[in-house]
Amino acid sequence: LKLQFLYFIGHKVVWPLHMRQLILLALIGASSAALLEAPMFQASGGDWDKKFVSWMEEGGEPFTGKEEFHTLRLKVVKRVASWASEQLKDIPSIYRILSWMGRASGIDTVSLAEDLESLGKSENVDSFVKKAKATAERHNSALRKVRKEGEPFHPLGEAKYPYWGFIPLDKAHVVPNGPAMTWTNRGCKNNMAKAVWNEQHTEITITVTATECSALHTGDVYMLMTVDGTHFMKLSHEEPSHTIVWKAQRATTAVDYDLNKKGIRFFAFIHDEVQLMVDLLDTVQLFLQPEAGHYPDFPDQKVMEENIYFLTNYQKIKPFMKPRNNTGITGVNPDLIQTGDFIGVIRLDGLDPMLAWAMGSTTGHTTVAMRDANNELWITESTTNSSYWPVNGIQRTPYNIWIQQAKAAGYNAVWAPLDPAQRAKLNVTAMWDHFYKSEGLQYGYHTMLWGWIDTVKNNYPCLPPDFEACLEWNHIEILFPIAAYIVPSVGQLLYEEAWNKRLGTTGLTAAEMFMYAETQLNMSSDVIPTIVEQDSWIYDTTRYGKPVKGRSMVCCVFVCSMWKAGGLFGNDTVNCGELTNLDDYDLNIFDKTKMNSGRPEICQINDPENQNCQLVGPYTLNFNNYNEAPIYSHMAEKCPSWIPGEGPDYWGPGKQQGTC
């Protein structure tokens, strides 16, 4: 059969480039089963923390457990990128495929023969060719296009929407000793799973069967998860059934409760394992800087272009960012900037655009201007020290220094002056008192993710083009406890204290909180993050690196808190912990006379299409829904921002009418 096929491709076909692409890309499908041997696709056992440390060290990113959060984030992103690259090179190398395609002599039949081993089971040559073509169509996005100088950015493969494409769909929850569950998928139409405890209640046998599996589909990849473990599997025409022995790793009452009530979750990935690696690589490329780690760190040009592509195609807020004529400092007279004025920022580094996408803002960072008793202008903010910013926590910086640091960091920053009537409300002394009480406090990691979660389903971002695949509570409910088990400090920092405060508890783990909410409060666990963040809550944090009790404030919360301390909101009850970047600058508190043609002349010359004055940055930044929202009690506490199946709903009726 192999000889027949080699003769067929070598002598009977004239190979145009697109056909060579199809067959060569089919080789990826032929070899892609090798990915299931990678660590990502192996069943999880115990000692996850040790495995994580070992995995990081193997990739040259040693983990000590004492890293600052931003340092840990960078290490993990770099390790994931190198790991995903290694997996793609094993099936075989993308570059090797490009090399094959570039050969005028056609296909290297020796190399091809090696890679055709797993396709040799086809009934005949015709069926093989059909399967190869169909497989190639599905794997087209795994081929890296050769980017020529001057061409607009495009992702690694040919897929238009690869970012976060590894977010899986929730297909079934299989409770041990419960009924069998069924579902449909693209590769295999009919799927069924059943789980049974052994007599000792230490192991669960999971039986999975699939029927009506297409022979032309590479198969469906699944991630099975509980708060106690994970397992990856693939259902296909060649492998339509599995029997999995699931060993209980942490026998606690809460883990047992979760397993017996909510079962083993079956998440199905949208793409096959090859495209998953491409999706993963494209996503981490948003965050990677070639020389990251050296202050001051200006974003790499290709990384900025990739982030603009991401925002343009995923967030779809117009006008889209584009290069500015003046890529440096605009030269606005600092005397024009006054106490209480807002400055919004986005740095095209992966993190800011990701946060902007989730929040529905065009910024990823916010600051507020202040003038002291000597009329010196300061920029106050809550941020973190990093490869591009020298100081950690809540801080103030003289404007003339801040603007130079902003330029060096690659900030795109826009100034929004307060309306004179609003500024007249401010008690500047009270604002400075609030700042001094907060100065030096750690950035508000505790509350970073929960201010924008107001609803059970309609705040989690969804993927284009159809927005059917969304981040869901069911993902968070599983992934966060696992992350905390691997790196306990991450759980303590990102959610455990915040969720405990919402339930009126202390020291409970995620699984314990879920059980407590459902058994003691008659509250579904997905309601926990929607509970309003109270400005009166005090967290275990640090001040200048030393443990203290204090507020936990991210950038937009800090800006709001400064306005609140100054009396801007009057008698309205406002919990600043619920406000996002968009909620800061959409407030109807800014000076309309300083917009568009009312801007300083230098702003109009540098950015003629911007309604506001851009202070610095290589790309244009425009505020969406700027200066439109009313101030009202309990604002931004229950506002939806996404509609699954439809897309972003950042500016819905509740925001417009002041009812959410």
Summary of the structure (lengths in Angstrom):
residues: 660
radius of gyration: 26.9
end to end distance: 66.5
largest distance: 87.8
contacts: 2186
relative contact order: 0.10
helix: 40%
strand: 18%
